[in-house]
Amino acid sequence: MTTLRVELEIRDYGLWRSAFDKDAGGRESSGMRRYRIFRPVDNDHQVMLDLDFDTTADAGAFLETLRTKVWPSPDKAPAKVGAPTTRILQVVDVHEY
C-alpha cells in the first residue's frame, strides 16, 4: 500500500469539506482505496489527509491531478491557503495491540 499524505492550510473547514465532498479529483476512479482526514486539536485552519492507493504510480498520478487540476482552481479549492505539503509514503511495518 502507498499513501499520499497531504497537509494544507485552510480558511474554513466547512467550506473545505464541501469542496472535498464534490470530489474534483475523482478519488475512486484514480485508484484511491480509502482516505483519512485529520485535524490538529489546536489548529482549526489545518487539515491533513492520508490517501491510500495500491501503487506508487497511482498515488503520483493523483498528486499530479491535485497539483494541475484541483488546487489551482478557486472553484475546486476555495478554502486552500498557500501551497500544500505532500509526501508519498510506503508502509514499512504495522503492529496493532
SEFIZA-3560 file (N, C-alpha, C; in Angstrom, 3 decimals):
REM SEFIZA-3560
<numar><xx>0.841</xx><yy>-1.175</yy><zz>0.000</zz><atom>N</atom></numar>
<numar><xx>0.000</xx><yy>0.000</yy><zz>0.000</zz><atom>CA</atom></numar>
<numar><xx>0.891</xx><yy>1.245</yy><zz>0.000</zz><atom>C</atom></numar>
<numar><xx>0.445</xx><yy>2.247</yy><zz>-0.724</zz><atom>N</atom></numar>
<numar><xx>1.131</xx><yy>3.534</yy><zz>-0.802</zz><atom>CA</atom></numar>
<numar><xx>0.169</xx><yy>4.614</yy><zz>-0.325</zz><atom>C</atom></numar>
<numar><xx>0.684</xx><yy>5.535</yy><zz>0.464</zz><atom>N</atom></numar>
<numar><xx>-0.135</xx><yy>6.626</yy><zz>0.994</zz><atom>CA</atom></numar>
<numar><xx>0.389</xx><yy>7.958</yy><zz>0.487</zz><atom>C</atom></numar>
<numar><xx>-0.523</xx><yy>8.754</yy><zz>-0.026</zz><atom>N</atom></numar>
<numar><xx>-0.224</xx><yy>10.141</yy><zz>-0.356</zz><atom>CA</atom></numar>
<numar><xx>-0.674</xx><yy>10.964</yy><zz>0.844</zz><atom>C</atom></numar>
<numar><xx>0.282</xx><yy>11.588</yy><zz>1.519</zz><atom>N</atom></numar>
<numar><xx>-0.045</xx><yy>12.433</yy><zz>2.670</zz><atom>CA</atom></numar>
<numar><xx>-0.061</xx><yy>13.885</yy><zz>2.204</zz><atom>C</atom></numar>
<numar><xx>-1.154</xx><yy>14.567</yy><zz>2.523</zz><atom>N</atom></numar>
<numar><xx>-1.332</xx><yy>15.969</yy><zz>2.140</zz><atom>CA</atom></numar>
<numar><xx>-1.604</xx><yy>16.776</yy><zz>3.405</zz><atom>C</atom></numar>
<numar><xx>-0.878</xx><yy>17.860</yy><zz>3.576</zz><atom>N</atom></numar>
<numar><xx>-1.108</xx><yy>18.773</yy><zz>4.695</zz><atom>CA</atom></numar>
<numar><xx>-1.371</xx><yy>20.140</yy><zz>4.095</zz><atom>C</atom></numar>
<numar><xx>-2.492</xx><yy>20.753</yy><zz>4.489</zz><atom>N</atom></numar>
<numar><xx>-2.800</xx><yy>22.053</yy><zz>3.929</zz><atom>CA</atom></numar>
<numar><xx>-3.436</xx><yy>22.984</yy><zz>4.938</zz><atom>C</atom></numar>
<numar><xx>-3.180</xx><yy>24.255</yy><zz>4.716</zz><atom>N</atom></numar>
<numar><xx>-3.821</xx><yy>25.312</yy><zz>5.490</zz><atom>CA</atom></numar>
<numar><xx>-5.135</xx><yy>25.654</yy><zz>4.800</zz><atom>C</atom></numar>
<numar><xx>-6.163</xx><yy>25.900</yy><zz>5.609</zz><atom>N</atom></numar>
<numar><xx>-7.481</xx><yy>26.225</yy><zz>5.060</zz><atom>CA</atom></numar>
<numar><xx>-8.058</xx><yy>27.431</yy><zz>5.785</zz><atom>C</atom></numar>
<numar><xx>-8.945</xx><yy>28.138</yy><zz>5.099</zz><atom>N</atom></numar>
<numar><xx>-9.627</xx><yy>29.278</yy><zz>5.721</zz><atom>CA</atom></numar>
<numar><xx>-10.780</xx><yy>28.835</yy><zz>6.600</zz><atom>C</atom></numar>
<numar><xx>-11.510</xx><yy>27.801</yy><zz>6.144</zz><atom>N</atom></numar>
<numar><xx>-12.732</xx><yy>27.390</yy><zz>6.827</zz><atom>CA</atom></numar>
<numar><xx>-12.964</xx><yy>25.911</yy><zz>6.559</zz><atom>C</atom></numar>
<numar><xx>-13.122</xx><yy>25.115</yy><zz>7.621</zz><atom>N</atom></numar>
<numar><xx>-13.272</xx><yy>23.673</yy><zz>7.431</zz><atom>CA</atom></numar>
<numar><xx>-14.546</xx><yy>23.322</yy><zz>6.676</zz><atom>C</atom></numar>
<numar><xx>-15.662</xx><yy>23.959</yy><zz>7.009</zz><atom>N</atom></numar>
<numar><xx>-16.921</xx><yy>23.662</yy><zz>6.327</zz><atom>CA</atom></numar>
<numar><xx>-16.828</xx><yy>23.910</yy><zz>4.831</zz><atom>C</atom></numar>
<numar><xx>-16.222</xx><yy>25.014</yy><zz>4.444</zz><atom>N</atom></numar>
<numar><xx>-16.028</xx><yy>25.333</yy><zz>3.031</zz><atom>CA</atom></numar>
<numar><xx>-15.099</xx><yy>24.318</yy><zz>2.381</zz><atom>C</atom></numar>
<numar><xx>-13.999</xx><yy>23.976</yy><zz>3.061</zz><atom>N</atom></numar>
<numar><xx>-13.080</xx><yy>22.979</yy><zz>2.530</zz><atom>CA</atom></numar>
<numar><xx>-13.778</xx><yy>21.637</yy><zz>2.366</zz><atom>C</atom></numar>
<numar><xx>-14.541</xx><yy>21.219</yy><zz>3.382</zz><atom>N</atom></numar>
<numar><xx>-15.191</xx><yy>19.906</yy><zz>3.347</zz><atom>CA</atom></numar>
<numar><xx>-16.229</xx><yy>19.827</yy><zz>2.236</zz><atom>C</atom></numar>
<numar><xx>-16.945</xx><yy>20.895</yy><zz>2.027</zz><atom>N</atom></numar>
<numar><xx>-17.922</xx><yy>20.925</yy><zz>0.943</zz><atom>CA</atom></numar>
<numar><xx>-17.241</xx><yy>20.716</yy><zz>-0.406</zz><atom>C</atom></numar>
<numar><xx>-16.112</xx><yy>21.379</yy><zz>-0.623</zz><atom>N</atom></numar>
<numar><xx>-15.364</xx><yy>21.208</yy><zz>-1.871</zz><atom>CA</atom></numar>
<numar><xx>-14.787</xx><yy>19.796</yy><zz>-1.959</zz><atom>C</atom></numar>
<numar><xx>-14.256</xx><yy>19.274</yy><zz>-0.851</zz><atom>N</atom></numar>
<numar><xx>-13.692</xx><yy>17.922</yy><zz>-0.822</zz><atom>CA</atom></numar>
<numar><xx>-14.760</xx><yy>16.895</yy><zz>-1.201</zz><atom>C</atom></numar>
<numar><xx>-15.952</xx><yy>17.061</yy><zz>-0.676</zz><atom>N</atom></numar>
<numar><xx>-17.033</xx><yy>16.115</yy><zz>-0.936</zz><atom>CA</atom></numar>
<numar><xx>-17.483</xx><yy>16.117</yy><zz>-2.392</zz><atom>C</atom></numar>
<numar><xx>-17.204</xx><yy>17.182</yy><zz>-3.130</zz><atom>N</atom></numar>
<numar><xx>-17.543</xx><yy>17.225</yy><zz>-4.567</zz><atom>CA</atom></numar>
<numar><xx>-16.580</xx><yy>16.377</yy><zz>-5.394</zz><atom>C</atom></numar>
<numar><xx>-15.447</xx><yy>15.996</yy><zz>-4.821</zz><atom>N</atom></numar>
<numar><xx>-14.502</xx><yy>15.053</yy><zz>-5.419</zz><atom>CA</atom></numar>
<numar><xx>-14.013</xx><yy>15.492</yy><zz>-6.806</zz><atom>C</atom></numar>
<numar><xx>-13.473</xx><yy>16.693</yy><zz>-6.884</zz><atom>N</atom></numar>
<numar><xx>-12.996</xx><yy>17.238</yy><zz>-8.159</zz><atom>CA</atom></numar>
<numar><xx>-11.876</xx><yy>16.404</yy><zz>-8.774</zz><atom>C</atom></numar>
<numar><xx>-11.116</xx><yy>15.689</yy><zz>-7.960</zz><atom>N</atom></numar>
<numar><xx>-10.009</xx><yy>14.897</yy><zz>-8.480</zz><atom>CA</atom></numar>
<numar><xx>-10.383</xx><yy>13.497</yy><zz>-8.911</zz><atom>C</atom></numar>
<numar><xx>-11.608</xx><yy>13.057</yy><zz>-8.598</zz><atom>N</atom></numar>
<numar><xx>-12.037</xx><yy>11.710</yy><zz>-8.959</zz><atom>CA</atom></numar>
<numar><xx>-11.312</xx><yy>10.637</yy><zz>-8.167</zz><atom>C</atom></numar>
<numar><xx>-11.502</xx><yy>10.646</yy><zz>-6.860</zz><atom>N</atom></numar>
<numar><xx>-10.746</xx><yy>9.754</yy><zz>-5.983</zz><atom>CA</atom></numar>
<numar><xx>-10.875</xx><yy>8.281</yy><zz>-6.370</zz><atom>C</atom></numar>
<numar><xx>-12.077</xx><yy>7.757</yy><zz>-6.437</zz><atom>N</atom></numar>
<numar><xx>-12.247</xx><yy>6.327</yy><zz>-6.707</zz><atom>CA</atom></numar>
<numar><xx>-11.750</xx><yy>5.957</yy><zz>-8.105</zz><atom>C</atom></numar>
<numar><xx>-12.052</xx><yy>6.777</yy><zz>-9.098</zz><atom>N</atom></numar>
<numar><xx>-11.614</xx><yy>6.468</yy><zz>-10.462</zz><atom>CA</atom></numar>
<numar><xx>-10.095</xx><yy>6.591</yy><zz>-10.618</zz><atom>C</atom></numar>
<numar><xx>-9.434</xx><yy>7.251</yy><zz>-9.661</zz><atom>N</atom></numar>
<numar><xx>-7.975</xx><yy>7.368</yy><zz>-9.690</zz><atom>CA</atom></numar>
<numar><xx>-7.281</xx><yy>6.224</yy><zz>-8.962</zz><atom>C</atom></numar>
<numar><xx>-8.055</xx><yy>5.292</yy><zz>-8.433</zz><atom>N</atom></numar>
<numar><xx>-7.471</xx><yy>4.140</yy><zz>-7.755</zz><atom>CA</atom></numar>
<numar><xx>-7.337</xx><yy>4.284</yy><zz>-6.257</zz><atom>C</atom></numar>
<numar><xx>-7.898</xx><yy>5.361</yy><zz>-5.690</zz><atom>N</atom></numar>
<numar><xx>-7.816</xx><yy>5.533</yy><zz>-4.238</zz><atom>CA</atom></numar>
<numar><xx>-8.655</xx><yy>4.453</yy><zz>-3.549</zz><atom>C</atom></numar>
<numar><xx>-8.081</xx><yy>3.840</yy><zz>-2.532</zz><atom>N</atom></numar>
<numar><xx>-8.771</xx><yy>2.787</yy><zz>-1.775</zz><atom>CA</atom></numar>
<numar><xx>-9.489</xx><yy>3.327</yy><zz>-0.542</zz><atom>C</atom></numar>
<numar><xx>-8.891</xx><yy>4.326</yy><zz>0.099</zz><atom>N</atom></numar>
<numar><xx>-9.507</xx><yy>4.909</yy><zz>1.293</zz><atom>CA</atom></numar>
<numar><xx>-8.822</xx><yy>6.229</yy><zz>1.582</zz><atom>C</atom></numar>
<numar><xx>-9.472</xx><yy>7.022</yy><zz>2.396</zz><atom>N</atom></numar>
<numar><xx>-8.839</xx><yy>8.251</yy><zz>2.868</zz><atom>CA</atom></numar>
<numar><xx>-9.132</xx><yy>8.415</yy><zz>4.345</zz><atom>C</atom></numar>
<numar><xx>-8.246</xx><yy>9.131</yy><zz>5.007</zz><atom>N</atom></numar>
<numar><xx>-8.425</xx><yy>9.506</yy><zz>6.407</zz><atom>CA</atom></numar>
<numar><xx>-8.141</xx><yy>10.996</yy><zz>6.494</zz><atom>C</atom></numar>
<numar><xx>-9.000</xx><yy>11.704</yy><zz>7.197</zz><atom>N</atom></numar>
<numar><xx>-8.849</xx><yy>13.145</yy><zz>7.376</zz><atom>CA</atom></numar>
<numar><xx>-8.515</xx><yy>13.402</yy><zz>8.838</zz><atom>C</atom></numar>
<numar><xx>-7.485</xx><yy>14.220</yy><zz>9.062</zz><atom>N</atom></numar>
<numar><xx>-7.060</xx><yy>14.575</yy><zz>10.414</zz><atom>CA</atom></numar>
<numar><xx>-7.099</xx><yy>16.092</yy><zz>10.564</zz><atom>C</atom></numar>
<numar><xx>-7.394</xx><yy>16.528</yy><zz>11.778</zz><atom>N</atom></numar>
<numar><xx>-7.313</xx><yy>17.947</yy><zz>12.120</zz><atom>CA</atom></numar>
<numar><xx>-6.612</xx><yy>18.067</yy><zz>13.456</zz><atom>C</atom></numar>
<numar><xx>-5.594</xx><yy>18.904</yy><zz>13.543</zz><atom>N</atom></numar>
<numar><xx>-4.938</xx><yy>19.102</yy><zz>14.831</zz><atom>CA</atom></numar>
<numar><xx>-5.932</xx><yy>19.672</yy><zz>15.848</zz><atom>C</atom></numar>
<numar><xx>-5.820</xx><yy>19.232</yy><zz>17.075</zz><atom>N</atom></numar>
<numar><xx>-6.741</xx><yy>19.715</yy><zz>18.105</zz><atom>CA</atom></numar>
<numar><xx>-6.503</xx><yy>21.173</yy><zz>18.455</zz><atom>C</atom></numar>
<numar><xx>-5.335</xx><yy>21.703</yy><zz>18.089</zz><atom>N</atom></numar>
<numar><xx>-5.004</xx><yy>23.080</yy><zz>18.454</zz><atom>CA</atom></numar>
<numar><xx>-4.911</xx><yy>24.022</yy><zz>17.242</zz><atom>C</atom></numar>
<numar><xx>-5.429</xx><yy>23.587</yy><zz>16.075</zz><atom>N</atom></numar>
<numar><xx>-5.354</xx><yy>24.438</yy><zz>14.890</zz><atom>CA</atom></numar>
<numar><xx>-6.537</xx><yy>24.158</yy><zz>13.971</zz><atom>C</atom></numar>
<numar><xx>-7.522</xx><yy>25.037</yy><zz>13.999</zz><atom>N</atom></numar>
<numar><xx>-8.724</xx><yy>24.873</yy><zz>13.174</zz><atom>CA</atom></numar>
<numar><xx>-8.480</xx><yy>25.153</yy><zz>11.696</zz><atom>C</atom></numar>
<numar><xx>-7.301</xx><yy>25.642</yy><zz>11.364</zz><atom>N</atom></numar>
<numar><xx>-7.023</xx><yy>26.041</yy><zz>9.995</zz><atom>CA</atom></numar>
<numar><xx>-6.025</xx><yy>25.123</yy><zz>9.299</zz><atom>C</atom></numar>
<numar><xx>-5.965</xx><yy>23.889</yy><zz>9.759</zz><atom>N</atom></numar>
<numar><xx>-5.085</xx><yy>22.913</yy><zz>9.124</zz><atom>CA</atom></numar>
<numar><xx>-5.830</xx><yy>21.599</yy><zz>8.963</zz><atom>C</atom></numar>
<numar><xx>-5.584</xx><yy>20.942</yy><zz>7.836</zz><atom>N</atom></numar>
<numar><xx>-6.150</xx><yy>19.626</yy><zz>7.556</zz><atom>CA</atom></numar>
<numar><xx>-5.025</xx><yy>18.748</yy><zz>7.046</zz><atom>C</atom></numar>
<numar><xx>-5.028</xx><yy>17.494</yy><zz>7.474</zz><atom>N</atom></numar>
<numar><xx>-4.072</xx><yy>16.510</yy><zz>6.989</zz><atom>CA</atom></numar>
<numar><xx>-4.863</xx><yy>15.330</yy><zz>6.462</zz><atom>C</atom></numar>
<numar><xx>-4.441</xx><yy>14.818</yy><zz>5.323</zz><atom>N</atom></numar>
<numar><xx>-5.130</xx><yy>13.690</yy><zz>4.708</zz><atom>CA</atom></numar>
<numar><xx>-4.133</xx><yy>12.586</yy><zz>4.421</zz><atom>C</atom></numar>
<numar><xx>-4.521</xx><yy>11.359</yy><zz>4.670</zz><atom>N</atom></numar>
<numar><xx>-3.793</xx><yy>10.185</yy><zz>4.207</zz><atom>CA</atom></numar>
<numar><xx>-4.683</xx><yy>9.524</yy><zz>3.165</zz><atom>C</atom></numar>
<numar><xx>-4.198</xx><yy>9.478</yy><zz>1.925</zz><atom>N</atom></numar>
<numar><xx>-4.937</xx><yy>8.946</yy><zz>0.788</zz><atom>CA</atom></numar>
<numar><xx>-4.241</xx><yy>7.676</yy><zz>0.337</zz><atom>C</atom></numar>
<numar><xx>-4.903</xx><yy>6.529</yy><zz>0.443</zz><atom>N</atom></numar>
<numar><xx>-4.270</xx><yy>5.236</yy><zz>0.210</zz><atom>CA</atom></numar>
<numar><xx>-4.541</xx><yy>4.701</yy><zz>-1.198</zz><atom>C</atom></numar>
<numar><xx>-3.484</xx><yy>4.191</yy><zz>-1.821</zz><atom>N</atom></numar>
<numar><xx>-3.521</xx><yy>3.628</yy><zz>-3.166</zz><atom>CA</atom></numar>
<numar><xx>-2.803</xx><yy>2.285</yy><zz>-3.167</zz><atom>C</atom></numar>
<numar><xx>-3.073</xx><yy>1.469</yy><zz>-4.170</zz><atom>N</atom></numar>
<numar><xx>-2.369</xx><yy>0.197</yy><zz>-4.311</zz><atom>CA</atom></numar>
<numar><xx>-0.937</xx><yy>0.391</yy><zz>-4.778</zz><atom>C</atom></numar>
<numar><xx>-0.705</xx><yy>1.419</yy><zz>-5.617</zz><atom>N</atom></numar>
<numar><xx>0.622</xx><yy>1.584</yy><zz>-6.202</zz><atom>CA</atom></numar>
<numar><xx>1.130</xx><yy>3.020</yy><zz>-6.041</zz><atom>C</atom></numar>
<numar><xx>2.442</xx><yy>3.143</yy><zz>-6.076</zz><atom>N</atom></numar>
<numar><xx>3.079</xx><yy>4.450</yy><zz>-6.046</zz><atom>CA</atom></numar>
<numar><xx>2.706</xx><yy>5.252</yy><zz>-7.297</zz><atom>C</atom></numar>
<numar><xx>2.592</xx><yy>4.573</yy><zz>-8.428</zz><atom>N</atom></numar>
<numar><xx>2.217</xx><yy>5.253</yy><zz>-9.673</zz><atom>CA</atom></numar>
<numar><xx>0.831</xx><yy>5.887</yy><zz>-9.558</zz><atom>C</atom></numar>
<numar><xx>-0.121</xx><yy>5.183</yy><zz>-8.964</zz><atom>N</atom></numar>
<numar><xx>-1.473</xx><yy>5.741</yy><zz>-8.788</zz><atom>CA</atom></numar>
<numar><xx>-1.442</xx><yy>6.955</yy><zz>-7.862</zz><atom>C</atom></numar>
<numar><xx>-0.673</xx><yy>6.862</yy><zz>-6.778</zz><atom>N</atom></numar>
<numar><xx>-0.562</xx><yy>7.988</yy><zz>-5.843</zz><atom>CA</atom></numar>
<numar><xx>0.063</xx><yy>9.189</yy><zz>-6.543</zz><atom>C</atom></numar>
<numar><xx>1.118</xx><yy>8.957</yy><zz>-7.323</zz><atom>N</atom></numar>
<numar><xx>1.783</xx><yy>10.035</yy><zz>-8.037</zz><atom>CA</atom></numar>
<numar><xx>0.882</xx><yy>10.677</yy><zz>-9.078</zz><atom>C</atom></numar>
<numar><xx>0.115</xx><yy>9.862</yy><zz>-9.785</zz><atom>N</atom></numar>
<numar><xx>-0.805</xx><yy>10.396</yy><zz>-10.794</zz><atom>CA</atom></numar>
<numar><xx>-1.892</xx><yy>11.240</yy><zz>-10.131</zz><atom>C</atom></numar>
<numar><xx>-2.392</xx><yy>10.791</yy><zz>-8.982</zz><atom>N</atom></numar>
<numar><xx>-3.418</xx><yy>11.572</yy><zz>-8.295</zz><atom>CA</atom></numar>
<numar><xx>-2.843</xx><yy>12.881</yy><zz>-7.767</zz><atom>C</atom></numar>
<numar><xx>-1.617</xx><yy>12.846</yy><zz>-7.267</zz><atom>N</atom></numar>
<numar><xx>-0.965</xx><yy>14.067</yy><zz>-6.814</zz><atom>CA</atom></numar>
<numar><xx>-0.838</xx><yy>15.055</yy><zz>-7.974</zz><atom>C</atom></numar>
<numar><xx>-0.482</xx><yy>14.566</yy><zz>-9.138</zz><atom>N</atom></numar>
<numar><xx>-0.379</xx><yy>15.441</yy><zz>-10.307</zz><atom>CA</atom></numar>
<numar><xx>-1.740</xx><yy>16.056</yy><zz>-10.655</zz><atom>C</atom></numar>
<numar><xx>-2.806</xx><yy>15.273</yy><zz>-10.519</zz><atom>N</atom></numar>
<numar><xx>-4.161</xx><yy>15.801</yy><zz>-10.749</zz><atom>CA</atom></numar>
<numar><xx>-4.470</xx><yy>16.912</yy><zz>-9.755</zz><atom>C</atom></numar>
<numar><xx>-4.124</xx><yy>16.692</yy><zz>-8.499</zz><atom>N</atom></numar>
<numar><xx>-4.354</xx><yy>17.734</yy><zz>-7.493</zz><atom>CA</atom></numar>
<numar><xx>-3.587</xx><yy>19.002</yy><zz>-7.840</zz><atom>C</atom></numar>
<numar><xx>-2.315</xx><yy>18.838</yy><zz>-8.197</zz><atom>N</atom></numar>
<numar><xx>-1.452</xx><yy>19.997</yy><zz>-8.484</zz><atom>CA</atom></numar>
<numar><xx>-1.872</xx><yy>20.771</yy><zz>-9.731</zz><atom>C</atom></numar>
<numar><xx>-2.379</xx><yy>20.083</yy><zz>-10.739</zz><atom>N</atom></numar>
<numar><xx>-2.657</xx><yy>20.744</yy><zz>-12.014</zz><atom>CA</atom></numar>
<numar><xx>-4.121</xx><yy>21.072</yy><zz>-12.255</zz><atom>C</atom></numar>
<numar><xx>-5.033</xx><yy>20.313</yy><zz>-11.655</zz><atom>N</atom></numar>
<numar><xx>-6.455</xx><yy>20.495</yy><zz>-11.968</zz><atom>CA</atom></numar>
<numar><xx>-7.311</xx><yy>20.929</yy><zz>-10.787</zz><atom>C</atom></numar>
<numar><xx>-6.894</xx><yy>20.612</yy><zz>-9.579</zz><atom>N</atom></numar>
<numar><xx>-7.737</xx><yy>20.915</yy><zz>-8.414</zz><atom>CA</atom></numar>
<numar><xx>-7.228</xx><yy>22.150</yy><zz>-7.676</zz><atom>C</atom></numar>
<numar><xx>-6.018</xx><yy>22.117</yy><zz>-7.176</zz><atom>N</atom></numar>
<numar><xx>-5.516</xx><yy>23.202</yy><zz>-6.332</zz><atom>CA</atom></numar>
<numar><xx>-5.426</xx><yy>24.562</yy><zz>-7.019</zz><atom>C</atom></numar>
<numar><xx>-5.121</xx><yy>24.636</yy><zz>-8.309</zz><atom>N</atom></numar>
<numar><xx>-5.065</xx><yy>25.969</yy><zz>-8.939</zz><atom>CA</atom></numar>
<numar><xx>-6.439</xx><yy>26.627</yy><zz>-9.110</zz><atom>C</atom></numar>
<numar><xx>-7.509</xx><yy>25.862</yy><zz>-8.986</zz><atom>N</atom></numar>
<numar><xx>-8.850</xx><yy>26.371</yy><zz>-9.249</zz><atom>CA</atom></numar>
<numar><xx>-9.511</xx><yy>26.916</yy><zz>-7.983</zz><atom>C</atom></numar>
<numar><xx>-9.858</xx><yy>28.195</yy><zz>-7.965</zz><atom>N</atom></numar>
<numar><xx>-10.573</xx><yy>28.745</yy><zz>-6.805</zz><atom>CA</atom></numar>
<numar><xx>-11.944</xx><yy>28.086</yy><zz>-6.592</zz><atom>C</atom></numar>
<numar><xx>-12.539</xx><yy>27.579</yy><zz>-7.662</zz><atom>N</atom></numar>
<numar><xx>-13.834</xx><yy>26.900</yy><zz>-7.523</zz><atom>CA</atom></numar>
<numar><xx>-13.690</xx><yy>25.510</yy><zz>-6.913</zz><atom>C</atom></numar>
<numar><xx>-12.612</xx><yy>24.812</yy><zz>-7.248</zz><atom>N</atom></numar>
<numar><xx>-12.401</xx><yy>23.446</yy><zz>-6.754</zz><atom>CA</atom></numar>
<numar><xx>-11.693</xx><yy>23.400</yy><zz>-5.410</zz><atom>C</atom></numar>
<numar><xx>-10.953</xx><yy>24.450</yy><zz>-5.081</zz><atom>N</atom></numar>
<numar><xx>-10.210</xx><yy>24.508</yy><zz>-3.813</zz><atom>CA</atom></numar>
<numar><xx>-10.407</xx><yy>25.882</yy><zz>-3.178</zz><atom>C</atom></numar>
<numar><xx>-11.658</xx><yy>26.219</yy><zz>-2.825</zz><atom>N</atom></numar>
<numar><xx>-11.945</xx><yy>27.578</yy><zz>-2.357</zz><atom>CA</atom></numar>
<numar><xx>-11.386</xx><yy>27.919</yy><zz>-0.982</zz><atom>C</atom></numar>
<numar><xx>-11.083</xx><yy>26.932</yy><zz>-0.170</zz><atom>N</atom></numar>
<numar><xx>-10.635</xx><yy>27.207</yy><zz>1.202</zz><atom>CA</atom></numar>
<numar><xx>-9.130</xx><yy>27.077</yy><zz>1.379</zz><atom>C</atom></numar>
<numar><xx>-8.431</xx><yy>26.596</yy><zz>0.346</zz><atom>N</atom></numar>
<numar><xx>-6.986</xx><yy>26.352</yy><zz>0.440</zz><atom>CA</atom></numar>
<numar><xx>-6.235</xx><yy>27.668</yy><zz>0.575</zz><atom>C</atom></numar>
<numar><xx>-5.261</xx><yy>27.669</yy><zz>1.490</zz><atom>N</atom></numar>
<numar><xx>-4.385</xx><yy>28.823</yy><zz>1.685</zz><atom>CA</atom></numar>
<numar><xx>-2.963</xx><yy>28.364</yy><zz>1.384</zz><atom>C</atom></numar>
<numar><xx>-2.304</xx><yy>28.965</yy><zz>0.412</zz><atom>N</atom></numar>
<numar><xx>-0.923</xx><yy>28.607</yy><zz>0.111</zz><atom>CA</atom></numar>
<numar><xx>-0.789</xx><yy>27.256</yy><zz>-0.554</zz><atom>C</atom></numar>
<numar><xx>0.439</xx><yy>26.789</yy><zz>-0.616</zz><atom>N</atom></numar>
<numar><xx>0.757</xx><yy>25.514</yy><zz>-1.269</zz><atom>CA</atom></numar>
<numar><xx>0.746</xx><yy>24.376</yy><zz>-0.256</zz><atom>C</atom></numar>
<numar><xx>0.005</xx><yy>23.312</yy><zz>-0.519</zz><atom>N</atom></numar>
<numar><xx>0.011</xx><yy>22.158</yy><zz>0.373</zz><atom>CA</atom></numar>
<numar><xx>1.380</xx><yy>21.481</yy><zz>0.409</zz><atom>C</atom></numar>
<numar><xx>1.646</xx><yy>20.795</yy><zz>1.500</zz><atom>N</atom></numar>
<numar><xx>2.821</xx><yy>19.955</yy><zz>1.636</zz><atom>CA</atom></numar>
<numar><xx>2.393</xx><yy>18.523</yy><zz>1.346</zz><atom>C</atom></numar>
<numar><xx>3.164</xx><yy>17.814</yy><zz>0.532</zz><atom>N</atom></numar>
<numar><xx>2.788</xx><yy>16.445</yy><zz>0.175</zz><atom>CA</atom></numar>
<numar><xx>3.987</xx><yy>15.516</yy><zz>0.288</zz><atom>C</atom></numar>
<numar><xx>3.665</xx><yy>14.239</yy><zz>0.523</zz><atom>N</atom></numar>
<numar><xx>4.672</xx><yy>13.175</yy><zz>0.537</zz><atom>CA</atom></numar>
<numar><xx>3.998</xx><yy>11.897</yy><zz>0.080</zz><atom>C</atom></numar>
<numar><xx>4.725</xx><yy>11.092</yy><zz>-0.654</zz><atom>N</atom></numar>
<numar><xx>4.245</xx><yy>9.758</yy><zz>-0.999</zz><atom>CA</atom></numar>
<numar><xx>5.016</xx><yy>8.780</yy><zz>-0.119</zz><atom>C</atom></numar>
<numar><xx>4.266</xx><yy>7.974</yy><zz>0.629</zz><atom>N</atom></numar>
<numar><xx>4.838</xx><yy>7.086</yy><zz>1.641</zz><atom>CA</atom></numar>
<numar><xx>4.480</xx><yy>5.639</yy><zz>1.359</zz><atom>C</atom></numar>
<numar><xx>5.370</xx><yy>4.730</yy><zz>1.730</zz><atom>N</atom></numar>
<numar><xx>5.060</xx><yy>3.304</yy><zz>1.675</zz><atom>CA</atom></numar>
<numar><xx>5.072</xx><yy>2.753</yy><zz>3.090</zz><atom>C</atom></numar>
<numar><xx>4.107</xx><yy>1.904</yy><zz>3.386</zz><atom>N</atom></numar>
<numar><xx>4.031</xx><yy>1.266</yy><zz>4.693</zz><atom>CA</atom></numar>
<numar><xx>5.195</xx><yy>0.288</yy><zz>4.819</zz><atom>C</atom></numar>
<numar><xx>5.935</xx><yy>0.409</yy><zz>5.900</zz><atom>N</atom></numar>
<numar><xx>7.068</xx><yy>-0.472</yy><zz>6.158</zz><atom>CA</atom></numar>
<numar><xx>6.712</xx><yy>-1.516</yy><zz>7.210</zz><atom>C</atom></numar>
<numar><xx>5.933</xx><yy>-1.109</yy><zz>8.196</zz><atom>N</atom></numar>
<numar><xx>5.606</xx><yy>-2.011</yy><zz>9.282</zz><atom>CA</atom></numar>
<numar><xx>4.323</xx><yy>-1.543</yy><zz>9.950</zz><atom>C</atom></numar>
<numar><xx>3.501</xx><yy>-2.472</yy><zz>10.369</zz><atom>N</atom></numar>
<numar><xx>2.285</xx><yy>-2.168</yy><zz>11.124</zz><atom>CA</atom></numar>
<numar><xx>2.188</xx><yy>-3.186</yy><zz>12.249</zz><atom>C</atom></numar>
<numar><xx>1.853</xx><yy>-2.709</yy><zz>13.420</zz><atom>N</atom></numar>
<numar><xx>1.636</xx><yy>-3.603</yy><zz>14.556</zz><atom>CA</atom></numar>
<numar><xx>0.473</xx><yy>-3.050</yy><zz>15.365</zz><atom>C</atom></numar>
<numar><xx>-0.447</xx><yy>-3.901</yy><zz>15.694</zz><atom>N</atom></numar>
<numar><xx>-1.597</xx><yy>-3.465</yy><zz>16.493</zz><atom>CA</atom></numar>
<numar><xx>-1.570</xx><yy>-4.161</yy><zz>17.849</zz><atom>C</atom></numar>
<numar><xx>-2.029</xx><yy>-3.446</yy><zz>18.862</zz><atom>N</atom></numar>
<numar><xx>-2.121</xx><yy>-4.001</yy><zz>20.211</zz><atom>CA</atom></numar>
<numar><xx>-3.568</xx><yy>-4.111</yy><zz>20.614</zz><atom>C</atom></numar>
//
